[in-house]
Amino acid sequence: MRVTVCIGSSCHLKGSRQVVQRLQSLIAENKLQDKVELAGTFCMGNCQHGVNVNIDEKNYSVSPETVDQFFKDNILSAVK
């Protein structure tokens, strides 16, 4: 699974760095390094809904406050 997080300026201001750091931690805690590839990209063209996260061509709006639930619902459930 490839998870791409927007790190463009708008998403950066909305907490993309914290989202990336938390996703890195959650992936490691759940020992999913071999199943989940975390990547960053610049503007995904959906700035009003940042932090933008893309999984397999589907876009999500994530914040530092919702990243744990996002991980549980969209990543952990898909790879376990």
C-alpha positions as CSV (number, residue, x, y, z in Angstrom):
1,M,0.0,0.0,0.0
2,R,1.3,3.4,-0.9
3,V,0.3,6.4,1.3
4,T,1.2,9.8,0.0
5,V,0.9,12.9,2.1
6,C,0.9,16.4,0.7
7,I,3.7,18.5,2.1
8,G,2.9,21.6,0.1
9,S,2.7,25.0,1.8
10,S,-1.0,25.0,2.5
11,C,-1.0,21.4,3.9
12,H,2.2,22.2,5.8
13,L,0.4,25.1,7.6
14,K,-2.4,22.7,8.4
15,G,-0.1,20.1,10.1
16,S,1.3,17.8,7.4
17,R,4.5,17.4,9.3
18,Q,2.7,16.2,12.4
19,V,0.6,13.9,10.2
20,V,3.7,12.4,8.5
21,Q,5.5,11.9,11.9
22,R,2.4,10.2,13.5
23,L,1.9,7.9,10.5
24,Q,5.6,6.9,10.6
25,S,5.1,6.1,14.3
26,L,1.9,4.1,13.7
27,I,3.4,2.2,10.9
28,A,6.4,1.2,13.0
29,E,4.3,0.4,16.1
30,N,2.2,-2.0,14.0
31,K,5.2,-3.4,12.2
32,L,3.9,-2.5,8.8
33,Q,7.1,-1.2,7.2
34,D,7.0,-4.1,4.7
35,K,3.3,-3.5,3.8
36,V,3.0,0.3,3.8
37,E,5.1,2.8,1.9
38,L,4.8,6.4,3.2
39,A,5.7,9.1,0.7
40,G,5.4,12.9,0.4
41,T,4.5,15.1,-2.5
42,F,3.9,18.7,-3.2
43,C,0.5,20.2,-3.9
44,M,-2.1,17.7,-4.7
45,G,-4.5,20.4,-5.9
46,N,-7.0,20.1,-3.1
47,C,-5.7,22.8,-0.8
48,Q,-9.0,23.8,0.8
49,H,-9.3,20.2,2.2
50,G,-5.7,19.7,3.5
51,V,-3.9,17.9,4.9
52,N,-4.4,15.8,1.8
53,V,-3.5,12.1,2.0
54,N,-3.8,9.7,-1.0
55,I,-4.1,5.9,-0.7
56,D,-4.4,4.0,-3.9
57,E,-5.8,6.9,-5.9
58,K,-8.4,7.9,-3.3
59,N,-8.0,11.3,-1.5
60,Y,-8.6,11.9,2.2
61,S,-8.6,15.0,4.4
62,V,-6.6,14.3,7.5
63,S,-5.5,16.5,10.4
64,P,-3.1,16.0,13.3
65,E,-6.2,15.4,15.5
66,T,-7.7,12.8,13.2
67,V,-4.6,10.9,12.0
68,D,-4.9,8.1,14.5
69,Q,-8.5,7.3,13.5
70,F,-7.6,7.7,9.8
71,F,-4.8,5.1,10.3
72,K,-7.1,2.7,12.0
73,D,-9.9,3.0,9.5
74,N,-8.0,3.3,6.2
75,I,-4.6,1.7,6.6
76,L,-4.6,-0.8,9.5
77,S,-7.9,-2.4,8.4
78,A,-6.8,-2.7,4.8
79,V,-3.4,-4.4,5.5
80,K,-4.2,-6.7,8.4
